[in-house]
Amino acid sequence: MPPLPLDGVTVVSCEQAVAAPLATRHLADLGARVLKIERPGGGDFARAYDETVHGLSSHFVWLNRSKESVTLDLKSDAAPAIMARLLDEADVFVQNFAPGVAERLGLGASEIRATRPRLITCSVSGYGSSGPYRDAKAYDLLIQSEAGLVSVTGTEAEPAKSGIPAADIGAGMYAFSGILSALYDRERTGVGTELEVSLFDSLVEWMGFPLYYAGYGGTPPPRTGTSHAAIAPYGTFTAGDGTELVLAVQNDREWAAFCEHAVERPAWVRDERFATGSARVAHRAELEAEIGTIFASLTGPQLEERLTTGRIAHARRRELPDVLAHPQLTARDRFAEVGTPAGPIRATLPPITVPGRAPRMDAVPGLGEHTDTVLTEFGFDAEALRRQGAV
């Protein structure tokens, strides 16, 4: 079988939590060798977020399969020589230390690239390496609040954070794509680069539509639950038997089909209250009330049949157990078994598929599981370092 695209690429990562580990896990998915440097004793603090996966953290098993865990006290006397040797063989170095820590440890991008021009470095931080918020704590909820995501999420009565770590995920994905672009650029130029990604910048980018809406419209988009600030009907509606379906009617052609098939009110196409997108938004409460009355007379299957016949965009609002049994995932065989220190678990396959090449789904490592093997490979005496308390 042909190798995966990043086979032969070595990544050294001083990482913890979500953003940086997500970036490197995607690199590992594509074949890169990822050496995960962890603190002796506790390791990546995400290991202790919860114990829901056979005693392991749900965050950690999601973010760290296919990596090699190496414990190393980066403040020990032995650490500089070990990191130097690892970086000599690395293609990419990723770190998400607090600002200034990498430099104090001798791992600042300019310092380590001075003698390694092909090395690609990626620094993931909360707010970037400059500015008044440089040293501020940057947990995901805090970034969601500062970037305005909380202000546009939730209901009219109450704002809410997103149910997933959106800032962390955004930064992790920009780090991943930035590293891929730097690897491609190095193939052309022979030279690496220094990348910087912040959670705040990443989430502000994701806030593009609300920021434009507020900046040029004069008011922020209202919080509308599963509805949409600028589109109607859009959101969750309930059939008479309690089935919840989510609609997304996004243009006048779809609106005409909705009127004919879903509600059987073709006259609504010409009704001045609902004839245009802006009119439907202006009369949202009235429109949703009338739709709700019609849908209350139908069962879920009857409503789905109408929506399908009219080719009207819709979905089920599923709870998480429903997603685990989703027919689309089942039909496409999107689950695989992954090893962990607590035994095998089920994991979703990587979202990037490469035809003719099996996805990489190696085990989630135990803390320090690969320390001896890796240090021996790179010419160090692991047992002696352990006696010194360095690993």
N, C-alpha and C positions, 0 to 999 in steps of 0.2 A: 504494500500500500504506500502511496506517495507520502512524504513527510508533511506535517502541518506547516502553515506559512511561517511561523516563528521558530521552528526547530533550529537549534544552533544559537539562538539569542539567549544570553544570560542576564538576568535581572537581579540586582541586589537591592533589597528594600528594608529600610528601617521604618516600619509601619505599625499602626494600630488603629483600632476603631473601624471606620467604614470606608471613607473616601479613597485613601491610598490602597487598602487591601482590595477594594472593588476593582480599581484600575489594574492591579497586578494579577488578580484572578482572571480577568479577561485576557491578559497577555499569556497566562499559563494555559487557558483554554485553547489558545491558538498555537501552543507548542513551546512557548518560552520556558526556560528553566528559571524558576523564581526561588531565590534564597531569602527566606524571611528571617530577619534578625530580631530576636526577642530577648527581653530582660530575663535573666535567670530567676527562677522562683515563681514569678507570676505570669510573665510573658505579655503578649498583647492583652490589654485590659478588656477587650471584647470577649475574651474567653470566659469572663465571669459575669457577663450581662444577665444571663439566665441559665437554667439547667433543664430546658424543656425537651431537648433532643437526646433522649437516653442519658440525661445528666450533663449534656454539653450545651453550649450557648447556640441559640438559633441564628444569631448574627454571625458567629464565628464559622459555623459549618457552611453557611451560605457563601461566605467571602473568601475561604481559604483552602479549598480543595486544590489538589495538584501542585502544592508548594512544598518546599523543604524547610523545616523549622530548625534554626540554629540559634542556640542561646549564647549571648555574649554581653558581658558588662562593658558597655561602651566607655565607662569612666576608669576601667582598669588599665594598668600599665601595659598589658598585652594587646589591648584593643587596637591601637593605631597600626601596629604591624599586621594584625589579622585583617583589618578592614582594607589596608593598602593592598594586601595580596588578593583579596576578593575583588576589589575594584580594578586591579590590573587585568583581570580576566573578564570583567563585566562589560556589557554593551549599554546597560541602563542602570542608573541609580535613582531610586525613589525614596523620598523621606517626607514625613509629615510631623516633624518636630515642631515645638513652639518656635516662633521667630527668634533667631539668634543662636539657638542651641546647636544647630549643625556647624556653624562657624566655630563655636567654642569647643566642639569635639574634633575639630580639624576636618570636618566633612562638608564644609561650604562648597558650593558649586564651582566658584572660580579657583579655589585652592586645589580641589581634586582633579579638575580638568586641565590645570596648568601643565601637567605631565601626561595627560591622557586626552589628547584632542579629539579622539573618536568617541569618547564617552558622552552619553546623553544623560543629563540630570533632570529630574522633575521634582520640584518642591511644591507640596500641597499644604496650604495654610488656610486660616480662617478668613483673614481680610487682606492678605498680601503683605509684602515686605516693607511697605512704607505707609504713611498716612496716620491719622490720629487713632485709628482703631487697630493698628498693627499688633499690639500686645493684648488685645481684648480676648477674653474667653470666647470660644467660637463653636459651642455645641450646636447641633442641628436646629433645635427649636429656637435658639437665639438668632441664628442666621435667618431662619424663616420669618422671624419677627422683624428684624432689621431690614430685610429685603422686601417686606410688604406682602409676602405670601399669606401670612395669617390674616391680613386685612381683607383679602378677597376670597378666603376660604371659610366655609361654614354657612350659617343661615343669616337672615336679616337681623335676628335677635342676638346672635352670638358668633364671634369669629372662632376659627379653629385652626390648628396646625394640620398639615397633611398627615395621613395615616402611615406614610412611609418616610424615611429620612431623605427628603427631596434635595436638600442642600448637599448632603454627603454624596448622594447618587449623582447629582449633576456634576460636582467637582470630580468624582471618580471617573465619570465617562469622558469629561474633557481632558483629564490626565491621560486616559487610555488613548483617545484619538490623537492627542498631541504627541504622545510617544510614537505612535504609528507613523505620523507625518514626519517626525524627526528621524526615524529609522529610514524612511524612504528618501529623505533629503540627504542623509549620510551616504546612501548608495550612489548618489550623484556627485556629492562634493567631497566625500571621504572625511568629513568633519562632523562631530556631534554638536550639541547645543545645550543651552540652559533653559528649561521650561519652568514656568511658574503658573500655578493654578490656585485660585482661592475659592472657597465655598461661597463667599459673598458675591464675587464677580459672576460665578457660574449661575447662581440663583437669580441675580438681577437680570442676566441674559434671558433666563426662562420667563421672567416677568415682563417680557417685551410688550405683549398685547395690552395688559392692564396699564403699563406705564404710558404707552402711546394714547390709550383711551383717556386716561386722566390728564395727561399733559396737554392734549389738544382738544379734548372734549370738555374740560373744565371741572368734571366730577369723576370720581373713581367709579369703576363698574360695581354695581351693588352685589352683595353676597346673596346668592340665590340657591344654596344647597346644590342639588344635582341639575338645576336649571342653568341657563346661560344668560349672561347680562345683555347680550345683543341679539339673541335668536329665540324665537318662540314658534310653535311648541317645542320645547327641548327640556328633557329631564324625565323624572320618574312618574309614571301614572299607574293606577291600580285598577285591575279588572274586578268584576263583581265577586269572584271567588277568592280574592286576595292576592292573586298573581301580580307581581310588580314587573312592569316592562318600562324600559327606558327608550324614549323617542329622541330623534335628532332630525328635525325637518329644517333643512338649511337653505332652501331656495324655493322660488315660486313654482317650479315644475314639481318638486316634491310636495309642496303644499297642495297643489291641484290633485295629485294622486291621493294624498291624505284625505282631502275632502270627499273624494269620490268613493274610496274603498274603506278607510278606517272609520269614519264617522257617518258616511253616507249623507253628507250635506253639501252637494255640489254648489249650492247657492253661496256658500261661504267664500268661494273664489272671488265673487264680485261684491261681497259685503264690505263696505268701506271700513268697518272696524278691523277686518282681517285681510284685506286685499294685498297689502304689502308687508314686507318684513318689519319695517318700522312701526306700522300700524298694529301688527300683532304683538310687538313688544309693548307698545303703549297701552294696549288693552289685554295684557297678559292675564290678569286676574279673571276677567270676564271669559276669555278664551279657555283658560284651564278649567274653570267651573263648568262650562258647557261640555267640554271634552270629558270631564270626570263623570258627568251625569250619563253620558252615552256609554262610556266604558263600564259603568257600574251595572249595566244591563247585560254584559257579556261575560263569559268565562274566559280564563286565560287562553285556552286553546282556540276559542272562537276569535278572540282578538288577534292572536298570532296569525291565524289563517287570513284574516283581513289584511294585516300588515304585509304578510308575505305575498299575497296576491297582488297588492298594489306596489310591491317592491319599495316599501317604505322602510327607511333605516330604523332598526330597533334592536334591542338586546334585552336579555334577562338581567335583572339586578341580582347578582349571585352573592351568597355568603361564601366564606373561605372554604368550608368543606365541599361546597358545590364546585368550586374552582378545581380542587384536587381531583374531582371526578369528572371534569369537563369533557364532553364528548370530543371536542377538537383536539385536546391534548391526548386523549386515549387513541383516537383514530390515527394520529400522526406519531404515536409511540414516543412522546416527548419526555419520558421519564427514564432514568437509569439508576443503577445501584452504585453508591459510592461508599468506600470504606471510611471508617473513623476509629478513633481509639475505643469507642464504645460499641463497635459493631457496625454492620452495614445500615445505610439509610437510603431513602429515595430522594433523588434530586432531579430538578429539571435540566434538560440538556442546554448547552450554550445557545444563545439566540442567533449567533453567527454560524451558519452551516457552510461547509466547504465540500462540494460534490466529490464523491469518491474517496473521502478521507474521514475516518471515524473521529468523532469528537473526543477530546481528551477529558477523561473523568477519573483522575487519580484520587487517592485518598486525602482526607483532611488530616493534617499531621498532628501528632501529639507534641506537647511543648518540648523542644529540644530533641525531637526524635532523630534528626539527621545531623546533630552536632558533631559526633565523633567521625562519621563518614565524611562529611564535608571538610572538617579541619584536617583530617588525615590526607584527603585528596589534595589539599592545598599546602601540604608540607608541615603541618603543626602537630605537636604532641598533645592530643586532646586530654589525656589523663593528667599530664603535668599541669595543663591550664586549669583543669578542674580542681586540682590540689591548691592552686593559687587563688581560687574563687573567681576566675575570670569568665567561666562558662557554666 
